[in-house]
Every structure is written in C-alpha cells, then in structure tokens.
C-alpha cells in the first residue's frame, strides 16, 4: 500500500510539473474592418490559406474538423479543430503533426471589436520541441504576426 501511495504522489508531482512547464504565446492585432467581416475570413477553418502568407494550400477533411496546411517550402501541418464558437467569433485547434519546434500545441484565435475596427487575439500553449523556449516562442509569435499582416492586407 505504501509503494502505491508513493507511486501516486510521484505521478501527481510529474503531472503538475509537466503542466507547469507549458509555454504560452499571446499576440493581438488590430484590423480596420468590422469584426463580422474579419470573422468571415478567419472563421472559415480552412480559409487560412487565403490570408496567411506562409500557407499556400489548405485541405479540409470530410468532417471539416481536420485541416492540412501546405507551406511555401512544401512542409505540411496537420491541425484538428477542438472548439468552435461562431457567436463568440473564436475557435481552438490542436497541432497533430508539424515541423514547428512545438508539441502539445493548443491554440485559440478570437475576433472582437466594434465601429469598423477589429481586434484579433491569437494565443497558444505548448511545450518546446528541439528548440529553447525563447526560440519556440519567437517562431509562434512570428507566425501570428505574419497572419495579422496577411489579414490586414485583405481589408
């Protein structure tokens, strides 16, 4: 019984420390367009191919829950939709496979605003993989900022 309690305590400590090590990135972009128009572009789960400069193609699964993004260099990223809130103008997705220096990546993108101006908030939590925390954060932050620039060009 004593060995079992030590095992349970050790497992709990491991789970707590793994959770505590999650890295977070949050970027915000401002767009001069009404939130409903920005959401119409961003809210299409596979629409990212039309506004993110790194994405050359997006293929959507039959159930519309998984997208495969093809990047300019030919690499692919497979992402699965985890949550969808059309009224709240947000969705969350998880990276399943990717060349990015992250693992256990979960992200949310949300549009808000009023009076012809929109705020896009793009945030994520993940663990760095094959890179330092600062390097992984810089890559993800750069992806978000490039996305904001791409969507701004549409409007």
N, C-alpha and C positions, 0 to 999 in steps of 0.2 A: 504494500500500500504506500509505503514511504517513497519507493522508487517512482511509482506512478505520480505522486504529488510533485516530486522534483521534476519529472518529465513535463507535467502540465505547467509548472511555473516557468521552466525553461522555454517551452513553446510559446507561452504568453509573452515572455520577455522578447523572444525573437520576433514575434509578430508586431509587437509595439515598436521595436527598434526599426524594423523594415518600413513600417508606416511612417515613422518619424523622419526617415531619410528621403521621402518624396520631395522632388524639386518642383517648384511652381513657377510658371511664367504667366504674366498677365499684361496685355497691351491694349491700348484704347486708341481708336482712330475716329476722326471727325470727317463727315461727308456732307457736302452741300446738296442734299437731296432729302425728300420726305422719307421717313422711316419705312412706310409701306412699300415704296419703290425700291429702297435698298434691300428690304427683306425679300421682295420678289426675286431679286438676283441672288442673294446669299442663301435664301431659304430653300432653293432648289438644291437638294443634296448633291446632285451631280453637276450643278451649274458652276462649280468652282473652276471648271475648265474654261469658262468664258470670262472670268475676271482675275484669276490668279496667274501672274506671268510665268511661274515655274511649271504650271500644269499645261501640257499640250493636248491631253485627251483624258476623258473620264468615261469609264464603262460602268454601268449600273446593273446589279444583279436583278433577276426576275422579280424578287420580292421587294426590290427597291431599298434594301437595308444595307447592302454592301457595295462600296464603290472601289474601283481600281483606278488609281491616278497614274498616268504616264507622264514622266517629267521630260524636260528637254534633252537630257542626257540618255534617255531610254530606260532609266530606272523606274520601278513601279512601287507604289504604296497602296496597300490594301487596308481600307478603313470600314468599320461597321458602325452604323447608326445605333446609339444607345438610348437616346431620348429625343422627343420632338414636341415642341410647344408652338404651334402656329400662332395662337393668340398672343403669346408672350414673346414671339419672334426670336426663338432660340432653338438650337439643337445641340446635342452632345454626341460625340463619336469616339471610338477607340481605334488606335492603330493595331492591326493584326500582324502585318509584315511590312518592313520598311528598311531602307539603307540608312535612315536617320540614326543619330547616336543616342537613341532613347529606347526604353522598354517600359511596359505597363503604362503607356501613354493614354490619358483620357482628357478630352478637350471639349470646351463649350464655346460656341460663338453666339452672340446675342446682339440684336439691334434695338435701339431705343431712341427717343428724341421727340421733337415737335417743331412746328413752324418751319418746315422745309429743311431742317437740319437733323442729321442722324449721328448717333454715337454707336460705334461697333466695339464691343468688348470681346476679346478673344483670349481665353485663358486655358491653362492645362496644368496637369500634374503628371509626373513621370519620374523614372529613375534613369540617370545617365547610363549609357552602354558604350564602352570603348572610347570614352572621352571624359574629360573632367566635367564637373558640374557647371563651371563657368562656360566651357566650350559648348556643352549641350544647350544651355540656356541661350547662348548667343545664336545658335543655329535656329532654335524655335522662335526666338524673338524676331530674327531676320525674316523668317517665313511669314509671320504675322504682319510685319511692317510692309513687306512686298505685297501682301494681299490687300492691305489698306490702300496702297498706291494704285493697285490694279482696279479695285472697285471704284476709287475716286475718278479714274480715267473714264469709266463708263458713264459717269454723270457730269 
